[in-house]
Amino acid sequence: MKIRCEHNSIRLRLRKSELAQLRVERWIETSVHFPDGPVFAWELAIREDKAEMDAHFDAGRISVFVPAQQAQEWMDTDAVGMEQFIPLHGGGSLHLLVEKDFPCKDRPDEDTTDFFSELAEDAPVKC
Protein backbone atom coordinates (compact mmCIF):
# COMPACT_ATOMS: atom_id res chain seq x y z
CA MET A 1 0.00 0.00 0.00
CA LYS A 2 1.47 3.28 -1.10
CA ILE A 3 1.06 6.52 0.79
CA ARG A 4 1.39 10.06 -0.49
CA CYS A 5 1.11 12.94 1.94
CA GLU A 6 0.91 16.58 0.99
CA HIS A 7 -0.37 19.62 2.84
CA ASN A 8 -3.45 18.33 4.70
CA SER A 9 -3.85 15.43 2.29
CA ILE A 10 -3.37 11.66 2.68
CA ARG A 11 -3.64 9.40 -0.35
CA LEU A 12 -3.48 5.61 -0.07
CA ARG A 13 -3.19 3.37 -3.14
CA LEU A 14 -3.81 -0.38 -2.96
CA ARG A 15 -2.81 -3.12 -5.39
CA LYS A 16 -5.07 -6.08 -6.15
CA SER A 17 -3.42 -8.37 -3.59
CA GLU A 18 -3.73 -5.70 -0.90
CA LEU A 19 -7.40 -5.18 -1.71
CA ALA A 20 -7.91 -8.94 -1.41
CA GLN A 21 -6.21 -8.88 1.99
CA LEU A 22 -8.35 -5.93 3.10
CA ARG A 23 -11.49 -7.79 1.98
CA VAL A 24 -10.61 -10.83 4.13
CA GLU A 25 -8.88 -9.27 7.14
CA ARG A 26 -10.68 -5.88 7.07
CA TRP A 27 -7.33 -4.25 7.89
CA ILE A 28 -4.02 -3.71 6.14
CA GLU A 29 -0.81 -2.09 7.33
CA THR A 30 2.51 -1.02 5.82
CA SER A 31 5.55 0.43 7.54
CA VAL A 32 8.97 1.94 7.05
CA HIS A 33 11.69 1.04 9.56
CA PHE A 34 14.50 3.52 10.19
CA PRO A 35 18.09 2.55 11.06
CA ASP A 36 17.99 4.19 14.49
CA GLY A 37 14.85 2.27 15.53
CA PRO A 38 11.70 4.31 14.89
CA VAL A 39 8.95 2.95 12.67
CA PHE A 40 6.55 5.00 10.55
CA ALA A 41 3.39 3.01 9.83
CA TRP A 42 0.11 3.52 8.04
CA GLU A 43 -2.99 1.39 8.12
CA LEU A 44 -6.36 1.17 6.45
CA ALA A 45 -9.19 -0.45 8.38
CA ILE A 46 -12.83 -1.20 7.63
CA ARG A 47 -15.02 -0.24 10.57
CA GLU A 48 -18.66 -1.02 11.25
CA ASP A 49 -18.89 1.88 13.73
CA LYS A 50 -17.96 4.64 11.26
CA ALA A 51 -20.45 6.69 9.26
CA GLU A 52 -17.75 8.49 7.24
CA MET A 53 -14.08 8.03 6.47
CA ASP A 54 -11.88 9.18 9.33
CA ALA A 55 -8.17 9.43 10.16
CA HIS A 56 -5.96 9.59 13.24
CA PHE A 57 -2.26 10.01 13.88
CA ASP A 58 -0.62 8.62 17.03
CA ALA A 59 2.84 7.30 17.92
CA GLY A 60 4.15 7.42 14.36
CA ARG A 61 1.08 5.71 12.85
CA ILE A 62 -1.47 7.09 10.42
CA SER A 63 -4.77 5.25 10.69
CA VAL A 64 -7.45 5.67 8.04
CA PHE A 65 -10.86 4.18 8.78
CA VAL A 66 -13.55 3.48 6.18
CA PRO A 67 -17.21 2.64 6.88
CA ALA A 68 -17.98 -0.99 6.10
CA GLN A 69 -20.73 -0.29 3.54
CA GLN A 70 -18.63 2.27 1.66
CA ALA A 71 -15.63 -0.09 1.60
CA GLN A 72 -17.76 -2.99 0.35
CA GLU A 73 -19.19 -0.93 -2.51
CA TRP A 74 -15.69 0.23 -3.47
CA MET A 75 -14.23 -3.28 -3.37
CA ASP A 76 -17.13 -4.82 -5.32
CA THR A 77 -17.29 -2.28 -8.17
CA ASP A 78 -15.05 -0.58 -10.71
CA ALA A 79 -15.04 2.57 -8.55
CA VAL A 80 -11.46 3.80 -8.38
CA GLY A 81 -11.52 5.77 -5.15
CA MET A 82 -13.14 6.78 -1.92
CA GLU A 83 -12.75 10.38 -0.77
CA GLN A 84 -13.52 12.43 2.32
CA PHE A 85 -12.81 15.98 3.49
CA ILE A 86 -12.63 16.24 7.29
CA PRO A 87 -12.90 19.72 8.86
CA LEU A 88 -9.88 20.75 10.91
CA HIS A 89 -9.85 22.87 14.06
CA GLY A 90 -9.01 26.42 13.05
CA GLY A 91 -10.25 26.01 9.49
CA GLY A 92 -9.35 24.02 6.44
CA SER A 93 -9.82 20.31 6.01
CA LEU A 94 -7.92 17.03 5.87
CA HIS A 95 -8.36 15.41 2.46
CA LEU A 96 -8.47 11.58 2.51
CA LEU A 97 -8.28 9.62 -0.73
CA VAL A 98 -8.11 5.82 -0.96
CA GLU A 99 -7.65 4.41 -4.47
CA LYS A 100 -7.08 1.26 -6.44
CA ASP A 101 -3.53 1.46 -7.78
CA PHE A 102 -2.83 1.74 -11.51
CA PRO A 103 0.41 0.99 -13.32
CA CYS A 104 2.38 4.05 -14.34
CA LYS A 105 2.02 4.68 -18.06
CA ASP A 106 5.54 6.09 -18.22
CA ARG A 107 7.13 2.89 -16.83
CA PRO A 108 6.63 0.29 -19.59
CA ASP A 109 9.03 -2.23 -17.97
CA GLU A 110 7.14 -2.30 -14.66
CA ASP A 111 5.45 -5.59 -13.64
CA THR A 112 1.76 -4.67 -13.80
CA THR A 113 0.19 -7.97 -12.78
CA ASP A 114 -0.89 -6.71 -9.33
CA PHE A 115 -2.26 -3.36 -10.51
CA PHE A 116 -5.77 -2.45 -11.65
CA SER A 117 -4.76 -2.14 -15.30
CA GLU A 118 -8.31 -2.77 -16.50
CA LEU A 119 -9.47 0.42 -14.75
CA ALA A 120 -6.56 2.51 -16.02
CA GLU A 121 -7.67 2.88 -19.64
CA ASP A 122 -9.26 6.28 -19.04
CA ALA A 123 -6.96 7.28 -16.20
CA PRO A 124 -4.70 10.32 -16.40
CA VAL A 125 -1.21 9.84 -17.83
CA LYS A 126 0.58 10.54 -14.54
CA CYS A 127 0.91 8.00 -11.71
C-alpha positions as YAML, in Angstrom:
chain: A
units: angstrom
residues:
- id: 1
  name: MET
  ca: [0.00, 0.00, 0.00]
- id: 2
  name: LYS
  ca: [1.47, 3.28, -1.10]
- id: 3
  name: ILE
  ca: [1.06, 6.52, 0.79]
- id: 4
  name: ARG
  ca: [1.39, 10.06, -0.49]
- id: 5
  name: CYS
  ca: [1.11, 12.94, 1.94]
- id: 6
  name: GLU
  ca: [0.91, 16.58, 0.99]
- id: 7
  name: HIS
  ca: [-0.37, 19.62, 2.84]
- id: 8
  name: ASN
  ca: [-3.45, 18.33, 4.70]
- id: 9
  name: SER
  ca: [-3.85, 15.43, 2.29]
- id: 10
  name: ILE
  ca: [-3.37, 11.66, 2.68]
- id: 11
  name: ARG
  ca: [-3.64, 9.40, -0.35]
- id: 12
  name: LEU
  ca: [-3.48, 5.61, -0.07]
- id: 13
  name: ARG
  ca: [-3.19, 3.37, -3.14]
- id: 14
  name: LEU
  ca: [-3.81, -0.38, -2.96]
- id: 15
  name: ARG
  ca: [-2.81, -3.12, -5.39]
- id: 16
  name: LYS
  ca: [-5.07, -6.08, -6.15]
- id: 17
  name: SER
  ca: [-3.42, -8.37, -3.59]
- id: 18
  name: GLU
  ca: [-3.73, -5.70, -0.90]
- id: 19
  name: LEU
  ca: [-7.40, -5.18, -1.71]
- id: 20
  name: ALA
  ca: [-7.91, -8.94, -1.41]
- id: 21
  name: GLN
  ca: [-6.21, -8.88, 1.99]
- id: 22
  name: LEU
  ca: [-8.35, -5.93, 3.10]
- id: 23
  name: ARG
  ca: [-11.49, -7.79, 1.98]
- id: 24
  name: VAL
  ca: [-10.61, -10.83, 4.13]
- id: 25
  name: GLU
  ca: [-8.88, -9.27, 7.14]
- id: 26
  name: ARG
  ca: [-10.68, -5.88, 7.07]
- id: 27
  name: TRP
  ca: [-7.33, -4.25, 7.89]
- id: 28
  name: ILE
  ca: [-4.02, -3.71, 6.14]
- id: 29
  name: GLU
  ca: [-0.81, -2.09, 7.33]
- id: 30
  name: THR
  ca: [2.51, -1.02, 5.82]
- id: 31
  name: SER
  ca: [5.55, 0.43, 7.54]
- id: 32
  name: VAL
  ca: [8.97, 1.94, 7.05]
- id: 33
  name: HIS
  ca: [11.69, 1.04, 9.56]
- id: 34
  name: PHE
  ca: [14.50, 3.52, 10.19]
- id: 35
  name: PRO
  ca: [18.09, 2.55, 11.06]
- id: 36
  name: ASP
  ca: [17.99, 4.19, 14.49]
- id: 37
  name: GLY
  ca: [14.85, 2.27, 15.53]
- id: 38
  name: PRO
  ca: [11.70, 4.31, 14.89]
- id: 39
  name: VAL
  ca: [8.95, 2.95, 12.67]
- id: 40
  name: PHE
  ca: [6.55, 5.00, 10.55]
- id: 41
  name: ALA
  ca: [3.39, 3.01, 9.83]
- id: 42
  name: TRP
  ca: [0.11, 3.52, 8.04]
- id: 43
  name: GLU
  ca: [-2.99, 1.39, 8.12]
- id: 44
  name: LEU
  ca: [-6.36, 1.17, 6.45]
- id: 45
  name: ALA
  ca: [-9.19, -0.45, 8.38]
- id: 46
  name: ILE
  ca: [-12.83, -1.20, 7.63]
- id: 47
  name: ARG
  ca: [-15.02, -0.24, 10.57]
- id: 48
  name: GLU
  ca: [-18.66, -1.02, 11.25]
- id: 49
  name: ASP
  ca: [-18.89, 1.88, 13.73]
- id: 50
  name: LYS
  ca: [-17.96, 4.64, 11.26]
- id: 51
  name: ALA
  ca: [-20.45, 6.69, 9.26]
- id: 52
  name: GLU
  ca: [-17.75, 8.49, 7.24]
- id: 53
  name: MET
  ca: [-14.08, 8.03, 6.47]
- id: 54
  name: ASP
  ca: [-11.88, 9.18, 9.33]
- id: 55
  name: ALA
  ca: [-8.17, 9.43, 10.16]
- id: 56
  name: HIS
  ca: [-5.96, 9.59, 13.24]
- id: 57
  name: PHE
  ca: [-2.26, 10.01, 13.88]
- id: 58
  name: ASP
  ca: [-0.62, 8.62, 17.03]
- id: 59
  name: ALA
  ca: [2.84, 7.30, 17.92]
- id: 60
  name: GLY
  ca: [4.15, 7.42, 14.36]
- id: 61
  name: ARG
  ca: [1.08, 5.71, 12.85]
- id: 62
  name: ILE
  ca: [-1.47, 7.09, 10.42]
- id: 63
  name: SER
  ca: [-4.77, 5.25, 10.69]
- id: 64
  name: VAL
  ca: [-7.45, 5.67, 8.04]
- id: 65
  name: PHE
  ca: [-10.86, 4.18, 8.78]
- id: 66
  name: VAL
  ca: [-13.55, 3.48, 6.18]
- id: 67
  name: PRO
  ca: [-17.21, 2.64, 6.88]
- id: 68
  name: ALA
  ca: [-17.98, -0.99, 6.10]
- id: 69
  name: GLN
  ca: [-20.73, -0.29, 3.54]
- id: 70
  name: GLN
  ca: [-18.63, 2.27, 1.66]
- id: 71
  name: ALA
  ca: [-15.63, -0.09, 1.60]
- id: 72
  name: GLN
  ca: [-17.76, -2.99, 0.35]
- id: 73
  name: GLU
  ca: [-19.19, -0.93, -2.51]
- id: 74
  name: TRP
  ca: [-15.69, 0.23, -3.47]
- id: 75
  name: MET
  ca: [-14.23, -3.28, -3.37]
- id: 76
  name: ASP
  ca: [-17.13, -4.82, -5.32]
- id: 77
  name: THR
  ca: [-17.29, -2.28, -8.17]
- id: 78
  name: ASP
  ca: [-15.05, -0.58, -10.71]
- id: 79
  name: ALA
  ca: [-15.04, 2.57, -8.55]
- id: 80
  name: VAL
  ca: [-11.46, 3.80, -8.38]
- id: 81
  name: GLY
  ca: [-11.52, 5.77, -5.15]
- id: 82
  name: MET
  ca: [-13.14, 6.78, -1.92]
- id: 83
  name: GLU
  ca: [-12.75, 10.38, -0.77]
- id: 84
  name: GLN
  ca: [-13.52, 12.43, 2.32]
- id: 85
  name: PHE
  ca: [-12.81, 15.98, 3.49]
- id: 86
  name: ILE
  ca: [-12.63, 16.24, 7.29]
- id: 87
  name: PRO
  ca: [-12.90, 19.72, 8.86]
- id: 88
  name: LEU
  ca: [-9.88, 20.75, 10.91]
- id: 89
  name: HIS
  ca: [-9.85, 22.87, 14.06]
- id: 90
  name: GLY
  ca: [-9.01, 26.42, 13.05]
- id: 91
  name: GLY
  ca: [-10.25, 26.01, 9.49]
- id: 92
  name: GLY
  ca: [-9.35, 24.02, 6.44]
- id: 93
  name: SER
  ca: [-9.82, 20.31, 6.01]
- id: 94
  name: LEU
  ca: [-7.92, 17.03, 5.87]
- id: 95
  name: HIS
  ca: [-8.36, 15.41, 2.46]
- id: 96
  name: LEU
  ca: [-8.47, 11.58, 2.51]
- id: 97
  name: LEU
  ca: [-8.28, 9.62, -0.73]
- id: 98
  name: VAL
  ca: [-8.11, 5.82, -0.96]
- id: 99
  name: GLU
  ca: [-7.65, 4.41, -4.47]
- id: 100
  name: LYS
  ca: [-7.08, 1.26, -6.44]
- id: 101
  name: ASP
  ca: [-3.53, 1.46, -7.78]
- id: 102
  name: PHE
  ca: [-2.83, 1.74, -11.51]
- id: 103
  name: PRO
  ca: [0.41, 0.99, -13.32]
- id: 104
  name: CYS
  ca: [2.38, 4.05, -14.34]
- id: 105
  name: LYS
  ca: [2.02, 4.68, -18.06]
- id: 106
  name: ASP
  ca: [5.54, 6.09, -18.22]
- id: 107
  name: ARG
  ca: [7.13, 2.89, -16.83]
- id: 108
  name: PRO
  ca: [6.63, 0.29, -19.59]
- id: 109
  name: ASP
  ca: [9.03, -2.23, -17.97]
- id: 110
  name: GLU
  ca: [7.14, -2.30, -14.66]
- id: 111
  name: ASP
  ca: [5.45, -5.59, -13.64]
- id: 112
  name: THR
  ca: [1.76, -4.67, -13.80]
- id: 113
  name: THR
  ca: [0.19, -7.97, -12.78]
- id: 114
  name: ASP
  ca: [-0.89, -6.71, -9.33]
- id: 115
  name: PHE
  ca: [-2.26, -3.36, -10.51]
- id: 116
  name: PHE
  ca: [-5.77, -2.45, -11.65]
- id: 117
  name: SER
  ca: [-4.76, -2.14, -15.30]
- id: 118
  name: GLU
  ca: [-8.31, -2.77, -16.50]
- id: 119
  name: LEU
  ca: [-9.47, 0.42, -14.75]
- id: 120
  name: ALA
  ca: [-6.56, 2.51, -16.02]
- id: 121
  name: GLU
  ca: [-7.67, 2.88, -19.64]
- id: 122
  name: ASP
  ca: [-9.26, 6.28, -19.04]
- id: 123
  name: ALA
  ca: [-6.96, 7.28, -16.20]
- id: 124
  name: PRO
  ca: [-4.70, 10.32, -16.40]
- id: 125
  name: VAL
  ca: [-1.21, 9.84, -17.83]
- id: 126
  name: LYS
  ca: [0.58, 10.54, -14.54]
- id: 127
  name: CYS
  ca: [0.91, 8.00, -11.71]
...
